[in-house]
């Protein structure tokens, strides 16, 4: 019973207040209070005793809290910038996914391409036709490349207009070529239809001498 009573009495003691330790912690944390016992700190830790109140942790905690507030502001600015950037990029993705430029410029490109192919079919020579067919295939490949590229509609329209200008230039060159071939064929047909006298140099000289003698005998003629 005495042992149980002793254990029970010991178990009831849960807190022993030490004012000297409390004063030291208070001075270390916030710089308030005094170090006790004073004689102990004066004798063994006098330098610390004189500067302990100014070397407390309160200033460091205040500085750390200020830095944390700055980080919160920076984080909010970064988050706001990223949110705006995400909105802009979402619009860019939507702009690149729908090809509105082809809807605006595609008809005239197709019409000009049809004219170009019709002019190619008018070429008689197979070798000459293959050259212009290669130019046509290059134009079609360029159109497919622009359609599949990750471009905005403004950039797509710029590329489509360049393709259209190049297509017009090539088609005009082909028209000039066809006109040249048509003129050549017409001239050749005319030349083949004419009946020209073929005479050598001796015959021409003999005729000229005969005319000269005739005029010499009859100068009044």
Backbone as numpy.savetxt, mean C-alpha at the origin, in Angstrom:
# Nx Ny Nz CAx CAy CAz Cx Cy Cz
-4.53 -30.81 84.79 -5.36 -29.61 84.79 -4.51 -28.36 84.79
-3.40 -28.37 85.56 -2.50 -27.21 85.58 -1.88 -26.99 84.20
-1.54 -28.10 83.52 -0.93 -27.98 82.17 -1.92 -27.41 81.18
-3.18 -27.90 81.24 -4.20 -27.40 80.34 -4.46 -25.94 80.60
-4.51 -25.55 81.86 -4.74 -24.16 82.20 -3.61 -23.28 81.70
-2.37 -23.76 81.81 -1.21 -22.98 81.33 -1.27 -22.80 79.82
-1.63 -23.87 79.11 -1.72 -23.77 77.63 -2.84 -22.83 77.23
-3.98 -22.93 77.92 -5.10 -22.05 77.59 -4.76 -20.61 77.86
-4.05 -20.35 78.95 -3.65 -18.97 79.26 -2.67 -18.43 78.24
-1.77 -19.26 77.74 -0.81 -18.82 76.72 -1.52 -18.56 75.39
-2.49 -19.38 75.04 -3.19 -19.24 73.76 -4.02 -17.97 73.69
-4.39 -17.42 74.77 -5.20 -16.21 74.75 -4.40 -14.96 74.43
-3.09 -15.01 74.57 -2.23 -13.85 74.28 -1.96 -13.85 72.77
-2.61 -12.97 71.99 -2.45 -12.90 70.54 -1.74 -11.63 70.06
-1.54 -10.63 70.89 -0.93 -9.38 70.45 -0.17 -8.76 71.62
1.10 -8.47 71.35 1.95 -7.79 72.32 2.36 -6.45 71.73
1.90 -5.36 72.28 2.20 -4.03 71.75 3.60 -3.62 72.16
4.38 -3.16 71.15 5.73 -2.67 71.41 5.79 -1.26 70.84
5.73 -0.27 71.66 5.67 1.13 71.21 6.92 1.55 70.47
8.08 1.01 70.84 9.33 1.40 70.16 9.33 0.92 68.71
8.84 -0.30 68.47 8.76 -0.81 67.10 7.72 -0.03 66.29
6.61 0.29 66.96 5.58 1.07 66.27 6.12 2.43 65.85
6.86 3.08 66.75 7.44 4.38 66.41 8.43 4.28 65.25
9.22 3.24 65.25 10.20 3.07 64.17 9.49 2.87 62.84
8.46 2.02 62.79 7.71 1.78 61.55 7.03 3.06 61.07
6.47 3.83 62.03 5.80 5.09 61.66 6.79 6.07 61.05
7.96 6.18 61.67 8.98 7.07 61.13 9.44 6.60 59.75
9.62 5.30 59.57 10.07 4.76 58.28 9.02 4.97 57.18
7.74 4.86 57.50 6.69 4.92 56.50 6.31 6.34 56.14
6.00 7.15 57.17 5.46 8.50 56.88 6.32 9.62 57.44
7.35 9.31 58.20 8.22 10.35 58.72 7.72 11.04 59.97
6.70 10.54 60.59 6.16 11.13 61.81 6.56 10.31 63.03
6.57 10.98 64.20 6.92 10.30 65.43 8.40 10.38 65.71
8.83 9.70 66.76 10.24 9.71 67.17 10.70 8.30 67.40
12.01 8.12 67.26 12.61 6.81 67.50 12.87 6.63 68.98
12.39 5.55 69.52 12.59 5.26 70.95 13.18 3.86 71.11
14.00 3.67 72.12 14.50 4.69 73.07 15.55 5.58 72.42
15.46 6.83 72.72 16.32 7.81 72.07 17.79 7.57 72.36
18.08 7.13 73.62 19.48 6.90 73.98 20.09 5.80 73.12
19.31 4.78 72.77 19.80 3.67 71.96 20.17 4.15 70.56
19.28 4.92 69.92 19.55 5.41 68.56 20.65 6.48 68.57
20.70 7.29 69.67 21.75 8.31 69.74 23.11 7.68 69.87
23.17 6.56 70.56 24.44 5.92 70.80 24.90 5.06 69.63
23.99 4.29 69.03 24.37 3.31 68.02 23.99 3.72 66.58
22.94 4.49 66.42 22.47 4.85 65.07 22.16 6.33 65.00
23.10 7.13 65.33 22.83 8.57 65.42 22.59 9.18 64.03
23.34 8.73 63.02 23.12 9.26 61.66 21.71 8.95 61.17
21.30 7.73 61.39 19.94 7.35 61.00 18.91 8.12 61.81
19.20 8.33 63.09 18.29 9.06 63.97 18.04 10.47 63.47
19.10 11.11 62.94 18.97 12.49 62.49 18.26 12.62 61.12
18.35 11.60 60.31 17.78 11.70 58.96 16.62 10.75 58.69
16.18 10.01 59.69 15.14 9.00 59.47 13.83 9.61 59.03
13.45 10.75 59.64 12.16 11.34 59.29 12.10 11.86 57.86
13.26 12.26 57.30 13.28 12.77 55.92 13.49 11.67 54.89
13.82 10.47 55.37 14.06 9.35 54.46 12.92 8.35 54.50
11.73 8.83 54.76 10.59 7.93 54.84 10.13 7.51 53.44
9.21 6.55 53.41 8.72 5.96 52.15 7.56 6.73 51.54
7.08 7.76 52.22 5.90 8.46 51.72 6.18 9.15 50.39
7.35 9.77 50.26 7.68 10.46 49.02 7.80 9.47 47.85
8.36 8.29 48.12 8.48 7.28 47.06 7.11 6.76 46.63
6.23 6.56 47.61 4.89 6.11 47.27 4.14 7.18 46.47
4.33 8.44 46.86 3.68 9.53 46.12 4.20 9.59 44.68
5.52 9.47 44.52 6.11 9.48 43.18 5.63 8.28 42.36
5.58 7.11 42.99 5.10 5.93 42.27 3.65 6.08 41.85
2.82 6.65 42.74 1.41 6.86 42.39 1.28 7.84 41.22
2.09 8.91 41.25 2.06 9.85 40.13 2.45 9.21 38.82
3.48 8.37 38.87 3.90 7.66 37.65 2.82 6.71 37.16
2.11 6.10 38.10 1.03 5.21 37.70 -0.09 5.97 37.02
-0.41 7.17 37.55 -1.44 7.97 36.90 -1.02 8.36 35.48
0.27 8.66 35.32 0.75 8.98 33.97 0.61 7.78 33.04
0.89 6.60 33.56 0.75 5.40 32.74 -0.70 5.16 32.35
-1.61 5.48 33.26 -3.03 5.34 32.93 -3.40 6.27 31.79
-2.91 7.52 31.85 -3.20 8.47 30.77 -2.60 8.01 29.45
-1.36 7.53 29.52 -0.72 7.02 28.30 -1.47 5.82 27.74
-1.89 4.93 28.64 -2.62 3.76 28.18 -3.95 4.14 27.54
-4.62 5.14 28.11 -5.89 5.59 27.53 -5.66 6.22 26.16
-4.58 7.00 26.02 -4.28 7.58 24.70 -3.96 6.51 23.68
-3.17 5.51 24.09 -2.84 4.43 23.18 -4.09 3.66 22.78
-4.94 3.37 23.77 -6.17 2.66 23.49 -7.07 3.45 22.54
-7.14 4.77 22.76 -7.96 5.60 21.89 -7.39 5.62 20.47
-6.07 5.71 20.36 -5.44 5.72 19.03 -5.65 4.40 18.31
-5.50 3.29 19.06 -5.70 1.98 18.44 -7.15 1.78 18.02
-8.07 2.29 18.84 -9.49 2.16 18.48 -9.80 2.93 17.21
-9.28 4.15 17.11 -9.51 4.94 15.89 -8.85 4.29 14.68
-7.65 3.75 14.90 -6.95 3.08 13.81 -7.72 1.86 13.35
-8.28 1.11 14.30 -9.06 -0.07 13.95 -10.30 0.32 13.15
-10.93 1.42 13.52 -12.11 1.88 12.77 -11.72 2.27 11.34
-10.61 2.99 11.22 -10.15 3.39 9.88 -9.80 2.17 9.04
-9.10 1.21 9.66 -8.69 0.02 8.92 -9.91 -0.83 8.53
-10.93 -0.83 9.38 -12.15 -1.55 9.02 -12.80 -0.94 7.78
-12.79 0.39 7.71 -13.31 1.06 6.52 -12.44 0.76 5.30
-11.11 0.70 5.51 -10.22 0.39 4.40 -10.47 -1.03 3.87
-10.68 -1.97 4.80 -10.94 -3.34 4.39 -12.24 -3.42 3.59
-13.26 -2.72 4.08 -14.54 -2.70 3.35 -14.38 -2.05 1.98
-13.55 -1.00 1.91 -13.33 -0.30 0.64 -12.60 -1.20 -0.35
-11.68 -2.02 0.15 -10.92 -2.90 -0.74 -11.68 -4.16 -1.12
-12.69 -4.52 -0.32 -13.41 -5.75 -0.59 -14.43 -5.57 -1.72
-15.00 -4.40 -1.87 -16.01 -4.13 -2.90 -15.37 -3.29 -4.00
-15.35 -3.82 -5.22 -14.70 -3.14 -6.35 -15.70 -2.19 -7.02
-15.82 -1.00 -6.46 -16.71 0.00 -7.05 -16.08 0.67 -8.27
-14.76 0.67 -8.34 -14.08 1.31 -9.47 -14.39 0.59 -10.77
-14.46 -0.75 -10.74 -14.77 -1.49 -11.96 -16.20 -1.23 -12.41
-17.10 -1.06 -11.42 -18.49 -0.74 -11.78 -18.57 0.60 -12.51
-17.65 1.52 -12.21 -17.66 2.82 -12.85 -16.89 2.83 -14.18
-15.80 2.08 -14.27 -14.93 2.15 -15.45 -14.95 0.88 -16.29
-15.59 -0.17 -15.81 -15.51 -1.45 -16.51 -16.18 -1.47 -17.87
-17.31 -0.79 -18.02 -18.04 -0.84 -19.30 -17.22 -0.27 -20.45
-16.60 0.89 -20.21 -15.86 1.49 -21.32 -14.59 0.69 -21.63
-14.01 0.04 -20.61 -12.84 -0.81 -20.87 -13.26 -2.02 -21.69
-14.38 -2.64 -21.33 -14.86 -3.79 -22.09 -15.21 -3.41 -23.53
-15.83 -2.24 -23.72 -16.18 -1.80 -25.08 -14.93 -1.58 -25.91
-13.94 -0.93 -25.33 -12.70 -0.70 -26.08 -11.97 -2.00 -26.34
-12.03 -2.93 -25.40 -11.40 -4.23 -25.60 -12.11 -5.02 -26.70
-13.43 -4.89 -26.77 -14.17 -5.55 -27.86 -13.80 -4.97 -29.22
-13.65 -3.65 -29.28 -13.20 -3.02 -30.54 -11.82 -3.52 -30.94
-10.95 -3.62 -29.95 -9.59 -4.08 -30.22 -9.59 -5.51 -30.75
-10.39 -6.39 -30.15 -10.47 -7.77 -30.61 -11.09 -7.86 -32.01
-12.04 -7.00 -32.30 -12.64 -6.98 -33.64 -11.61 -6.55 -34.69
-10.80 -5.57 -34.34 -9.75 -5.14 -35.26 -8.69 -6.21 -35.46
-8.43 -6.99 -34.39 -7.47 -8.09 -34.52 -7.98 -9.13 -35.51
-9.29 -9.39 -35.49 -9.86 -10.39 -36.40 -9.78 -9.96 -37.86
-9.55 -8.69 -38.12 -9.44 -8.20 -39.49 -8.05 -8.40 -40.09
-7.10 -8.84 -39.28 -5.75 -9.06 -39.78 -5.72 -10.37 -40.55
-5.21 -10.33 -41.74 -5.21 -11.52 -42.60 -4.10 -12.49 -42.21
-2.93 -11.98 -41.92 -1.79 -12.84 -41.64 -1.88 -13.40 -40.22
-1.68 -14.72 -40.11 -1.75 -15.37 -38.79 -0.59 -14.94 -37.90
0.60 -14.75 -38.50 1.75 -14.33 -37.70 1.54 -12.92 -37.13
1.04 -12.03 -37.97 0.75 -10.68 -37.48 -0.36 -10.68 -36.43
-1.33 -11.54 -36.61 -2.45 -11.60 -35.67 -1.98 -12.07 -34.29
-1.05 -13.00 -34.24 -0.57 -13.53 -32.96 0.12 -12.44 -32.13
0.80 -11.50 -32.83 1.46 -10.40 -32.10 0.43 -9.55 -31.37
-0.65 -9.18 -32.03 -1.67 -8.34 -31.42 -2.50 -9.12 -30.40
-2.63 -10.42 -30.59 -3.33 -11.23 -29.58 -2.54 -11.28 -28.28
-1.21 -11.28 -28.38 -0.40 -11.22 -27.16 -0.61 -9.90 -26.43
-0.70 -8.79 -27.17 -0.98 -7.49 -26.54 -2.34 -7.51 -25.85
-3.32 -8.17 -26.47 -4.66 -8.29 -25.86 -4.60 -9.09 -24.57
-3.86 -10.18 -24.57 -3.75 -11.03 -23.37 -3.07 -10.27 -22.23
-2.10 -9.44 -22.56 -1.44 -8.64 -21.53 -2.43 -7.68 -20.88
-3.27 -7.05 -21.67 -4.28 -6.14 -21.14 -5.25 -6.90 -20.22
-5.70 -8.06 -20.64 -6.62 -8.84 -19.81 -5.96 -9.28 -18.51
-4.70 -9.65 -18.57 -3.97 -10.04 -17.36 -3.85 -8.86 -16.40
-3.60 -7.67 -16.93 -3.52 -6.48 -16.08 -4.85 -6.20 -15.40
-5.93 -6.38 -16.10 -7.26 -6.16 -15.51 -7.52 -7.14 -14.38
-7.19 -8.42 -14.60 -7.38 -9.42 -13.54 -6.51 -9.13 -12.32
-5.30 -8.66 -12.56 -4.40 -8.35 -11.45 -4.93 -7.21 -10.59
-5.47 -6.18 -11.23 -6.02 -5.06 -10.47 -7.26 -5.49 -9.70
-8.07 -6.35 -10.30 -9.28 -6.81 -9.61 -8.95 -7.61 -8.35
-7.88 -8.42 -8.39 -7.53 -9.27 -7.26 -6.58 -8.60 -6.27
-6.07 -7.41 -6.58 -5.11 -6.73 -5.71 -5.81 -6.11 -4.50
-5.04 -5.96 -3.40 -5.57 -5.34 -2.17 -5.38 -3.84 -2.29
-6.30 -3.19 -3.03 -6.21 -1.76 -3.31 -7.52 -1.09 -2.94
-7.41 0.18 -2.62 -8.62 0.97 -2.40 -9.27 1.27 -3.75
-10.52 1.70 -3.71 -11.23 1.99 -4.96 -10.59 3.15 -5.71
-10.03 4.11 -4.98 -9.35 5.21 -5.64 -8.12 4.72 -6.40
-7.35 3.82 -5.77 -6.18 3.26 -6.44 -6.59 2.35 -7.60
-7.65 1.57 -7.40 -8.14 0.72 -8.49 -8.55 1.56 -9.70
-9.28 2.65 -9.45 -9.73 3.49 -10.55 -8.54 4.08 -11.30
-7.52 4.48 -10.56 -6.33 5.02 -11.21 -5.69 3.98 -12.12
-5.60 2.72 -11.66 -5.01 1.67 -12.48 -5.89 1.32 -13.68
-7.21 1.31 -13.47 -8.12 1.03 -14.59 -8.01 2.10 -15.67
-7.88 3.35 -15.27 -7.74 4.43 -16.25 -6.43 4.31 -17.01
-5.38 3.88 -16.34 -4.11 3.67 -17.04 -4.23 2.53 -18.06
-4.91 1.46 -17.67 -5.12 0.36 -18.60 -5.95 0.81 -19.80
-6.96 1.62 -19.55 -7.81 2.12 -20.63 -7.00 2.99 -21.60
-6.17 3.87 -21.06 -5.33 4.72 -21.93 -4.39 3.88 -22.77
-3.78 2.88 -22.16 -2.87 2.01 -22.92 -3.62 1.22 -23.98
-4.84 0.77 -23.63 -5.65 0.03 -24.59 -6.03 0.91 -25.78
-6.37 2.16 -25.52 -6.69 3.09 -26.61 -5.48 3.31 -27.51
-4.31 3.46 -26.90 -3.10 3.70 -27.69 -2.77 2.49 -28.58
-2.88 1.30 -28.01 -2.60 0.09 -28.79 -3.63 -0.09 -29.91
-4.87 0.18 -29.62 -5.91 0.05 -30.63 -5.71 1.04 -31.78
-5.31 2.27 -31.44 -5.04 3.26 -32.50 -3.86 2.83 -33.37
-2.85 2.24 -32.75 -1.72 1.73 -33.52 -2.16 0.61 -34.46
-3.04 -0.25 -33.95 -3.55 -1.34 -34.80 -4.39 -0.79 -35.95
-5.17 0.25 -35.72 -5.97 0.84 -36.80 -5.05 1.41 -37.88
-3.98 2.06 -37.47 -3.03 2.58 -38.46 -2.40 1.45 -39.26
-2.10 0.36 -38.57 -1.53 -0.80 -39.27 -2.52 -1.36 -40.29
-3.79 -1.47 -39.89 -4.81 -1.99 -40.82 -4.99 -1.05 -42.01
-4.95 0.26 -41.76 -5.07 1.21 -42.86 -3.90 1.09 -43.82
-2.71 0.90 -43.28 -1.54 0.73 -44.14 -1.65 -0.52 -44.99
-2.09 -1.61 -44.36 -2.25 -2.86 -45.11 -3.33 -2.73 -46.19
-4.42 -2.02 -45.89 -5.48 -1.84 -46.87 -5.00 -1.00 -48.05
-4.27 0.07 -47.79 -3.73 0.90 -48.87 -2.74 0.12 -49.73
-1.93 -0.70 -49.05 -0.96 -1.50 -49.79 -1.68 -2.50 -50.71
-2.73 -3.14 -50.19 -3.46 -4.11 -51.01 -4.16 -3.42 -52.17
-4.71 -2.21 -51.93 -5.39 -1.48 -52.99 -4.42 -1.08 -54.09
-3.25 -0.56 -53.71 -2.25 -0.16 -54.70 -1.77 -1.37 -55.50
-1.58 -2.48 -54.79 -1.12 -3.68 -55.49 -2.17 -4.16 -56.49
-3.44 -4.05 -56.15 -4.51 -4.45 -57.07 -4.53 -3.55 -58.31
-4.35 -2.26 -58.07 -4.32 -1.33 -59.21 -3.14 -1.60 -60.12
-2.01 -1.89 -59.53 -0.83 -2.15 -60.35 -0.99 -3.43 -61.16
-1.61 -4.41 -60.55 -1.82 -5.66 -61.29 -2.84 -5.49 -62.42
-3.76 -4.54 -62.33 -4.78 -4.33 -63.37 -4.31 -3.51 -64.54
-3.23 -2.75 -64.42 -2.71 -1.91 -65.50 -1.89 -2.75 -66.48
-1.95 -2.36 -67.80 -1.17 -3.03 -68.85 -0.09 -2.08 -69.32
1.10 -2.25 -68.80 2.20 -1.35 -69.12 3.02 -1.93 -70.26
3.49 -1.01 -71.17 4.40 -1.42 -72.23 5.78 -1.62 -71.65
6.34 -2.73 -71.98 7.68 -3.03 -71.50 8.65 -2.83 -72.65
9.55 -1.96 -72.52 10.53 -1.67 -73.57 11.89 -1.54 -72.93
12.90 -2.00 -73.70 14.25 -1.90 -73.17 14.86 -0.56 -73.56
16.08 -0.31 -73.13 16.74 0.98 -73.38 17.05 1.18 -74.86
17.38 0.13 -75.58 17.72 0.25 -77.00 16.50 0.67 -77.81
15.34 0.13 -77.47 14.12 0.49 -78.19 13.77 1.95 -77.94
13.92 2.39 -76.67 13.60 3.79 -76.35 14.56 4.73 -77.06
15.85 4.37 -77.13 16.84 5.23 -77.79 16.60 5.28 -79.30
16.22 4.15 -79.86 15.96 4.11 -81.30 14.76 4.98 -81.65
13.74 4.93 -80.85 12.57 5.76 -81.10 12.88 7.23 -80.98
13.72 7.60 -80.01 14.08 9.01 -79.84 14.90 9.51 -81.01
15.82 8.68 -81.55 16.63 9.09 -82.70 15.76 9.26 -83.95
14.79 8.37 -84.12 13.89 8.47 -85.26 13.12 9.77 -85.23
12.63 10.14 -84.06 11.89 11.39 -83.93 12.82 12.58 -84.19
14.09 12.50 -83.83 15.02 13.62 -84.03 15.32 13.80 -85.51
15.52 12.68 -86.25 15.76 12.77 -87.69 14.54 13.32 -88.41
13.39 12.94 -87.97 12.17 13.41 -88.62 12.03 14.92 -88.48
12.34 15.44 -87.28 12.27 16.88 -87.05 13.38 17.63 -87.81
14.52 16.98 -88.00 15.62 17.61 -88.72 15.28 17.78 -90.19
14.57 16.82 -90.78 14.17 16.95 -92.16 13.02 17.90 -92.33
12.14 17.92 -91.44 10.96 18.79 -91.52 10.89 19.66 -90.25
11.68 20.72 -90.17 11.72 21.52 -88.94 10.40 22.24 -88.67
9.57 22.44 -89.71 8.33 23.19 -89.50 7.23 22.29 -88.86
7.45 21.02 -88.87 6.43 20.14 -88.29 6.48 20.23 -86.77
